[in-house]
Amino acid sequence: MTDSQPRVVSPEQKAIDELVASKVAGRPGPSYRDILESDGHPVPEYLELAWQDLGDENIPIARYLSPDYAKLEVEKLWRRVWQMVCREEDISKPGDHIVYDIVDDSFLITRAKDGSIKALQNTCLHRGRRLRGRDGRVPEFRCPFHGLTWSLEGEFKNLPSEWDFQHLDKTKMCLPQAKVGTWGGYVFINMDPDCRPLEEHLGVLPDHFKMTAYENRVKTAHVAQILPCNWKVAQEAFMEAWHLTQTHPQSAPSAGDVTTQVDLYGDNVARTLTPVGVSSPNLLDLDEQDIYENYLEGRTFYQERLGVTGTKDIAKEDIEAQLPEGVTARQKITEEIRRTVGTALNADLSDTPPYYLVDALEYFVFPNFFPWAQAQTNQVYRFRPNGLDPDSSIVEVMYLTPVPDGAERPKPAKMRWLEPGEDWADAKELGRLSSTINQDTLNVPEVQRGLKALARTQDSIPLASYQESRIRHFHHTLTKWIEGDGSAEHEGETAE
């Protein structure tokens, strides 16, 4: 915090600050705000604490195991909620389409001739055959079974043997459509014709991502895999940071896991802010050189994702191995990112604050969308159920890279499927992140199996009051959808 810009705290903000302080009393190390203020840059209002106490009630185990609960999610959630389906760049030309499946529902997300985006039900209205089984580009949608045909806009065009269907009202043969919305280059759909606008569902997200400008980014990696666990088990592994020391020990020396700030906005948006270039408070006797060296060992995906040639490690001849006297690891890391990433992006990052260059600013949008907010390449996650099987899910990891000023926009990366059980290290396009995902995907199947054993002796699981409050926030909203009438969507939310 600079002297010229003193912090002005409203009574409401003071109350939130005091509430969080009471919840984290006894936590080792500085707060995330302490680190931001030590950087010497003004702390923007959107990084202020925004938290709500949702209690300490346990989460029912049946939510992860029950086939009946999975069916409830279809009717009460998936068929009524806004969900991210693809990037606009995935369907840039008329006829381009992706097949989006969510449990038993299937849609063709397609670019129409007039440039608009449609979400057409991916089923022939004759005998129910899926119209398309894979992504691609076509001039029209023709059923492979009998040849019934629809336009890119979903209008009925052709009925073979029309003479034998005199009883059919062709005006009722248009493909059913879901509602479509876009934000930041992402495409969202909602099957509920009475849903409120996407903008309301996104809450504070568009305002918080003004600097990130996802619409000016290109998808440079997209990897997916089926995991033997419930979709909620999978995504909840990515909703808290305090597992880092145990699950990702290679990252703990240069990331402040328990220092993470958790923020909750209304019903649909939450985030974690994890400082990088500082060590986990759980680790003792690390000096600034230790922190710096640990970060450099894993600092390659930035350069690979930005097209910088070289190995997965920073070239030794291109960087100082020893910290200059009086310079912290966080300061030196910020300097190196400004130099290397700024050059790769043809961008001046000299005034870009450290939090926007190095920290893990991970947002979550209910029910399953995880966009990050950083100046360089961001990772994005999505989790979905794999059919009605509560023991199976689909995990996806994407990279979104800024397109350098004046550069031609490259084609987006296609989704790459890893075989079940395949090593994520085979996804070399993810760079260093692949090893991290590997560690998470080793945990979650064992969580699923463990929950089944645990259900014999208890019917619910506890969560940490603060560090796991983003998971609790997710379940708080999920409960509104499942036990109510979707009130979280239809009655509005308050974005703090």
Stockholm file with secondary structure:
# STOCKHOLM 1.0

chainA/1-496         MTDSQPRVVSPEQKAIDELVASKVAGRPGPSYRDILESDGHPVPEYLELAWQDLGDENIPIARYLSPDYAKLEVEKLWRRVWQMVCREEDISKPGDHIVYDIVDDSFLITRAKDGSIKALQNTCLHRGRRLRGRDGRVPEFRCPFHGLTWSLEGEFKNLPSEWDFQHLDKTKMCLPQAKVGTWGGYVFINMDPDCRPLEEHLGVLPDHFKMTAYENRVKTAHVAQILPCNWKVAQEAFMEAWHLTQTHPQSAPSAGDVTTQVDLYGDNVARTLTPVGVSSPNLLDLDEQDIYENYLEGRTFYQERLGVTGTKDIAKEDIEAQLPEGVTARQKITEEIRRTVGTALNADLSDTPPYYLVDALEYFVFPNFFPWAQAQTNQVYRFRPNGLDPDSSIVEVMYLTPVPDGAERPKPAKMRWLEPGEDWADAKELGRLSSTINQDTLNVPEVQRGLKALARTQDSIPLASYQESRIRHFHHTLTKWIEGDGSAEHEGETAE
#=GR chainA/1-496 SS CCTTSCCCCCHHHHHHHHHHHHHSTTCCSCCHHHHHHHHTSCCCGGGSCCCCCCCCCCEETHHHHCHHHHHHIIIIIITTSCEEEEEGGGGCSTTEEEEEEETTEEEEEEECTTSCEEEEECSCTTTCCCSCSSCEECSSEECTTTCCEECTTSCEEECTTGGGCTTCCGGGCSCCEEEEEEETTEEEEESCTTCCCHHHHHTTHHHHTTTTCGGGEEEEEEEEEEESSCHHHHHHTTSCSTTHHHHCTTTGGGBCSTTCEEEEETTTEEEEEECBSSCCTTCCSCCHHHHHHHHHHTTTHHHHHTTCCSCSSCCGGGSCSSCCTTCCHHHHHHHHHHHHHHHHHTCCCTTCCHHHHHSEEEEEETTTEEEBCCSSCEEEEEEEECTTCTTCEEEEEEEEEECCTTCCCCCCCCCEEECTTCCGGGCGGGTTHHHHHHHHHHHHHHHHHHHHHHTTTCSEECCCSSTTHHHHHHHHHHHHHHHSSSHHHHSCCCCC
#=GC SS_cons         CCTTSCCCCCHHHHHHHHHHHHHSTTCCSCCHHHHHHHHTSCCCGGGSCCCCCCCCCCEETHHHHCHHHHHHIIIIIITTSCEEEEEGGGGCSTTEEEEEEETTEEEEEEECTTSCEEEEECSCTTTCCCSCSSCEECSSEECTTTCCEECTTSCEEECTTGGGCTTCCGGGCSCCEEEEEEETTEEEEESCTTCCCHHHHHTTHHHHTTTTCGGGEEEEEEEEEEESSCHHHHHHTTSCSTTHHHHCTTTGGGBCSTTCEEEEETTTEEEEEECBSSCCTTCCSCCHHHHHHHHHHTTTHHHHHTTCCSCSSCCGGGSCSSCCTTCCHHHHHHHHHHHHHHHHHTCCCTTCCHHHHHSEEEEEETTTEEEBCCSSCEEEEEEEECTTCTTCEEEEEEEEEECCTTCCCCCCCCCEEECTTCCGGGCGGGTTHHHHHHHHHHHHHHHHHHHHHHTTTCSEECCCSSTTHHHHHHHHHHHHHHHSSSHHHHSCCCCC
//
